[in-house]
Amino acid sequence: MKLLHLTHSKNIPSIIRLGLLPSHIDLDGHWDAFQEFLKTRSCVYLWDAETYQNTKFVRDMIYCKMFIHPRNALIREREIEIEKQGLDYYDDELYFDFKKFGNGLAGDASKYCLLEIDSDKIDAEGSWRHAQEPNDDKYNSTVAMDDRYAHDNKEIFISGEPIPFKNIKIVEEVLVRKYKNNNLGFSFRKVK
């Protein structure tokens, strides 16, 4: 089986040198699900290259990086501050009301690379069903999320170990344009 991973093109020189390194697992729910399979709170997120929805999953992941990840980072910073000050973790008034944030996207035009990984050469755990769906809870990072980038059927795998570049092939480049109305445009180019 072949697995896929999406990364920003700026990461490619480092991946060529060091391989694909596990990154910190920000979401507690993900950590709760994965921790029995990992040595540390870090992993590489992967998905099956044979899925029929790869183009959609790539668009969804880029949207996630520009919409959900920045909000998750704000949540994590707020939680650290609440803990540092010894405040009540369950006091809703201490959290961001994401309904006030609207549907703004972080980041500008960028290029991403889709990596294909030979799964026979790595130690991957899986599978989990990943959902990325709008939520009406004002404290949830998916409030005001664009429905076009929602899914509830992405089968993901994780690897807790670095993946050497010799087991990786760059198969596609994706150029992303952000328009003033917070719509995204995508151009896909196969890499030979």
Secondary structure, DSSP 8 states (H G I E B T S, - for coil): -EEEEEEEGGGHHHHHHH-B--EE---HHHHHHHGGG-SSSEEEEEEETT-TTHHHHHHHHHHHHHHHHHHHHHHHHHHHHHHHHT--TT-GGGS--GGGGTT---S-SEEEEEEEEEGGGS--EEEEEEEE-----TTSTTTT--GGG-EEEEEEEEESS-B-GGGEEEEEEEEEEE-TTS-EEEEEEE--
